[in-house]
Each structure stands twice: as structure tokens, then as C-alpha cells.
């Protein structure tokens, strides 16, 4: 076969789940030469049974079975050291600083689209595909655009804003054009892949039971000291179990009784070891500061942008104005048209123009 007739080579990140299996199937149908790759990220024996994640030994075996059925190349990459350093350790450090991080975004930023991509390049791949629900619009091949998935319920563009714009040329999200998860499962079933009934991943892969505080205590071996719940005016309202047990907007699990009305976590003061409580109305604010912003649309940024923004994954984006720091374009002040509830430091704010992703950054 001449060089001109060789298939283009692509790495498909395969978790063993339905979505990544469908992505591999679709890329094969498009004529790519595929290497399926599963990352071993976090796999302690105590979370293996029933782990609803993308990291267990069974998941790797499922991915291998899919690759065999599709007759594509396959390998498992050991990345537990990178994952611990880049994701788990950052997650713990952020919680200790009073933040509420999104480790899935950091995994995409530092593991999938950094470490894994370097492995793909070394393997001779010119592109990479994943099972995310989003679209890379290649209408202008030189300036591809990241857009929301056709499937609004499954859209994952929020966690993909971190992809550098120059890398969008090399990334494919084939599932972005699929209208429903049922359609994805049907495609996988029709291809004879036995994992079509497999449940979706839930929660954070390294905290499958959702108890973040217990995980942090176990990993660090630390006891996080109790402190005071206080109101905005400094009135002591009770005792908390340690700052890592609480997130902004939380009401349940505070352990305080006999309050005149419901109170929620508004913020955490690490220096004073205090959790500040407020009424629901007091959780709303119009402004936030963000840094580490990755802009993926403009060559030259305007000083002010009118757009919409999401402040968490399940948040419906809201209209806002973004004022970009003229000395450092990775920083901005965001002013929403209407007050937003429980804007949370450590989460990401992501900017949209319709279905187009403009960029995003970390909430300070």
C-alpha cells in the first residue's frame, strides 16, 4: 500500500464503558487506524467491588474485550503516579485551602489531554478521540470550534474548556452528534459489543462512595480540627467537624438544631478555621473573579465580552459580562445580569456564545 493510501492513525481513550466503546466504533467506521488505550489511574483493592468508575481492573478488561471485537490495537497505560500527583494530590490540597475542586476537569487538563496525548504522539498518532459528548466543529479546518453536544442532557463541554485551541485540530468527539444515550447503547449493541448495558460512571472515580472527607483523612493521615460555625456578624452558631466536610451552599449535615430558619454554608475561613453560615437569600451574588482562563476562540481578545456562563457542571448558563484583565488575559471579572446562588471558589466558570464554547477558568 502506498503512503497516500495509508489510514490515518488515531488513539481512542477507552474506559471500558459504553461511550468510549461507541467512540472507537465510530472512528473505525470513519476509516481510521485505531489504537485503543486504557489508562490505569487509581485502583486500590478496597474500591474494586462495584466501583462505578472508569478505573477498575474489570473496566480495563472490558475495554480489551471491545478492542478485540472491533479488531483494533489496544494497550493499557500505567498512569497511577501521574494521576496521583496531578489530580488526587491537587484535589486534597484544594480542599485543605477551603476550595471545592472539580477533579474531572484536572484529569482532562493534565492527564488525558497532556500525558496521554504525548503517548499518542510517540505511538505515531496524528489525532486522539474520546467518548465525551461535545462537538469539534471543523467547518474552518484551521480554526476548529468547540461546541455543545446535540444531546443537551449529556453535554460535557463544561469539562472540556481546558483544551488549548491549537490542540482542537487533533481532537475528535464523535458522540457529540448523537441525540440520546439510548441511541449510543443501541449502536454498541448492534455492533455485538457486550458492554452495551453497562452503567454510566458515577461520582469521582477515586471516591466511589462520595465521602470526600473520609478519603482525604485516609490519604493524608491527618485529623482536621473542629471549629466554629459563625454567622456573617461573627455570632457563634455551633461547632463544625473540620473544614473539609463542607461545601458552599450545603445545608444538610451541619448538625445544628433550633435555628430560626434554614442556614447554609456561605464560605470557609481557613485562617480562623470557621465555616460562615447564611440564609439562602444571602448566598446570591452577581460577581466573581476567575483566573487560569483558557480562551479557545480569539486570536486577539476584546476587553469586554457579552456571553453566558456556567458556574458548575449542572448549572444552566446565565447571561453576563466578562471584563478581561488587560495586563493578564488569563484573569477576568464576571458580572452576571442576575444574582447567582452559591458561586463556589475552586469550581470552574465556562463561557458560551450559544452552543459555542469561548473558554473558561477557575473561580477565585
LINUR-V335474 format. One record per helix or strand of 2 or more residues. SS is the DSSP state (~ for helix, > for strand). FROM is the first residue (numbers start at 0). LEN is the number of residues. Records with the same first field share a line. If there is no record, write none. Layout:
SS->FROM-LEN, FROM-LEN
//
This chain:
~->2-3, 17-12, 44-3, 56-14, 79-17, 102-20, 156-4, 164-6, 173-4, 180-10, 211-9, 242-3, 279-4
>->8-5, 32-8, 72-6, 126-3, 133-4, 144-4, 170-2, 226-4, 235-5, 263-6, 273-5, 283-12, 303-7, 317-7, 331-10, 347-6, 355-8
//
